[in-house]
């Protein structure tokens, strides 16, 4: 059934291990035959150490809750009756998503469309989607055909396996891996904070590691924000409605939302001058021009996860754009809107200055705070699990 090539990565071994536990010698054939497993294999790539992929959970958990409902209602044993099932209620599924690790702030997009839309991109030739829903009644089902995988064994026998339980375990294993990695990151942040006063060089090394191209995109954005907030917090500007009312105001950088939010292309905004910042890990000019268009060509400063110099990045973007548009005047209208390019080295230099000003504690605390918010980290829940 699978029509999408499967690329193996570090977490693929975990998927195969779970499948082998359930299906023994047929595990690899099931893995190759299942579009759902192929999709999950792609979506769990960020569990691998060093992956640039974002470790989001929305689509994983949309699958999880509809399959969990399928199992809980007894259809694993009596699948022939699933076609008569009235469906799971949206409110129940939505609530269950938010009870899962890192799921406290998930929205309804994955259940309603995002999972199916993304799945279609990987398997455009399939005429079925993972989640079936009745929009009017707000009822949901898993596409059972994706759970029943038919393979031919070496002996020539045709066998049908139900992978529902295995899929649940794969998603749980992914969440556990991401949770452990995140807690390790938080622990490292806290240790660096404690050592910062006596060993600031360790803090610099730690932050440099978080700015490397192989680090999770959300962590890069969080660390960038903490550094820039501390840097600009040392600067002031004089403002007033009239000459007599001019006062000195401190620059304050605000994070506009979560790193995977659809917020119009703005990641940080600065008060009181209204400066916009967008974080990116690409040098594809289409991304830059799209962000600029979203805010009607209002000037944007780009924070770029790249070792190229700001000048090299700018020239690269301009060269790509001219190759496409051919007209320099059109390209220049966009290039003018790129107010500044802040590369990895710029962030490292800024952090070094911040440390010299004695603000290491503030930066590390901000990283911890924003990380907990971003990853839906609830310390009370974690503590309760460890009791």
CORLINUR-V848539 format. One record per backbone hydrogen bond with DSSP energy under -0.5 kcal/mol. NH is the residue of the N-H (numbers start at 1). CO is the residue of the C=O. If there is no record, write none. Layout:
BEGIN
nh: [NH,NH]
co: [CO,CO]
END
This chain:
BEGIN
nh: [2,7,8,12,13,13,14,15,16,17,18,19,20,21,22,23,24,26,27,30,31,32,33,34,35,38,39,40,41,42,43,44,45,47,48,51,56,61,62,63,64,65,66,67,68,69,70,71,72,73,74,75,77,78,81,82,84,85,88,90,93,94,95,96,97,98,99,99,100,100,102,103,106,112,113,114,115,117,118,119,120,121,121,122,123,126,132,132,134,135,138,139,140,141,143,144,146,147,148,149,149,150,151,153,153,156,159,159,161,161,163,163,167,168,169,170,171,172,173,174,175,176,177,178,179,180,181,182,183,184,185,186,187,188,189,190,191,192,193,194,195,196,198,199,202,203,204,205,206,207,208,209,210,211,211,212,215,217,220,221,222,223,224,225,226,227,228,229,230,231,232,233,234,235,237,239,239,245,246,247,249,249,251,251,252,254,256,256,261,263,267,267,268,269,270,271,274,275,276,277,278,280,285,287,288,289,290,291,292,293,294,295,295,296,297,298,300,301,302,302,303,303,304,304,305,306,313,314,315,316,317,318,319,320,321,322,323,324,325,326,328,331,332,333,334,334,335,336,337,338,339,339,340,342,343,344,347,348,349,350,351,352,353,354,355,356,357,358,359,363,364,365,366,367,368,369,370,371,372,373,374,375,376,377,379,382,383,384,385,386,387,387]
co: [33,5,6,9,9,10,11,11,12,13,14,15,16,17,18,19,20,23,24,26,27,28,29,30,33,34,35,36,37,38,39,40,42,44,45,48,54,57,58,59,60,61,62,63,64,65,66,67,68,69,71,70,74,74,78,79,81,82,140,138,89,90,91,92,93,94,95,96,96,97,376,100,103,108,109,109,110,113,114,115,116,117,118,118,119,123,130,141,139,133,134,134,88,132,130,142,143,144,144,147,161,148,159,151,157,153,151,157,149,159,147,161,163,164,165,166,167,168,169,170,171,172,173,174,175,176,177,178,179,180,181,182,183,184,185,186,187,188,189,190,191,192,195,195,199,199,200,201,202,203,204,205,206,207,208,209,212,52,216,217,218,219,220,221,222,223,224,225,226,227,228,229,231,232,249,237,247,242,243,239,237,247,232,235,271,269,254,267,258,261,265,277,277,254,275,252,270,270,299,268,301,303,283,284,284,285,286,287,288,289,290,291,292,293,292,295,337,276,300,340,278,301,302,342,280,304,309,310,311,312,313,314,315,316,317,318,319,320,321,322,326,327,328,329,330,331,331,332,334,335,300,337,300,302,341,306,343,344,345,346,347,348,349,350,351,352,353,355,354,359,360,361,362,363,364,365,366,367,368,369,370,371,373,372,377,378,379,380,381,382,383,384]
END
